[in-house]
Amino acid sequence: MTTQIAVRLQNDLVTYIDAEVAAGRANSRAELIGRLLAREVRRQRALGDIEVMKRAGVAGYPDLEGVARATSRRRLDLD
């Protein structure tokens, strides 16, 4: 199911979207915007997962000890 919505975007964003469609990297404005929003949802979920792992510490996820150790020392920029 899909829902049509109206949004206002800055001209430079519309120019970018239209260029992506014209270059064939997206089938339509709607497809590209949907893909970009889905990516943001995944990014937000990943950040939440990282916070859970930080709070639990290595002991909470022994099979991910290396990941926890590596990520606990630096800020992850998922943007």
VENDAZI-V53310 format. One record per backbone hydrogen bond with DSSP energy under -0.5 kcal/mol. CO is the residue of the C=O (numbers start at 0). NH is the residue of the N-H. E is the energy in kcal/mol with one decimal. If there is no record, write none. Layout:
co=CO nh=NH e=E
co=CO nh=NH e=E
This chain:
co=6 nh=8 e=-0.5
co=9 nh=12 e=-0.8
co=9 nh=13 e=-1.9
co=10 nh=14 e=-2.5
co=11 nh=15 e=-1.9
co=12 nh=16 e=-2.7
co=13 nh=17 e=-2.8
co=14 nh=18 e=-2.1
co=15 nh=19 e=-2.3
co=16 nh=20 e=-2.2
co=17 nh=21 e=-2.7
co=18 nh=22 e=-2.0
co=19 nh=24 e=-2.1
co=19 nh=25 e=-0.8
co=20 nh=23 e=-1.4
co=27 nh=31 e=-2.2
co=28 nh=32 e=-2.7
co=29 nh=33 e=-2.5
co=30 nh=34 e=-2.3
co=31 nh=35 e=-2.7
co=32 nh=36 e=-2.4
co=33 nh=37 e=-2.4
co=34 nh=38 e=-2.0
co=35 nh=39 e=-1.9
co=36 nh=40 e=-2.2
co=37 nh=41 e=-2.2
co=38 nh=42 e=-2.4
co=39 nh=43 e=-2.5
co=40 nh=44 e=-2.3
co=41 nh=45 e=-2.4
co=42 nh=46 e=-2.3
co=43 nh=47 e=-2.0
co=44 nh=48 e=-2.5
co=45 nh=49 e=-2.4
co=46 nh=50 e=-2.0
co=47 nh=51 e=-2.1
co=48 nh=52 e=-2.4
co=49 nh=53 e=-2.5
co=50 nh=54 e=-2.3
co=51 nh=55 e=-2.3
co=52 nh=56 e=-2.1
co=55 nh=59 e=-0.7
co=56 nh=59 e=-0.9
co=56 nh=60 e=-0.6
co=57 nh=60 e=-1.1
co=58 nh=61 e=-0.5
co=60 nh=63 e=-1.8
co=61 nh=64 e=-1.2
co=63 nh=67 e=-2.8
co=64 nh=68 e=-2.6
co=65 nh=69 e=-2.3
co=66 nh=70 e=-2.7
co=67 nh=71 e=-1.7
co=69 nh=72 e=-0.6
co=70 nh=73 e=-0.8
co=74 nh=76 e=-0.6
co=75 nh=77 e=-0.9
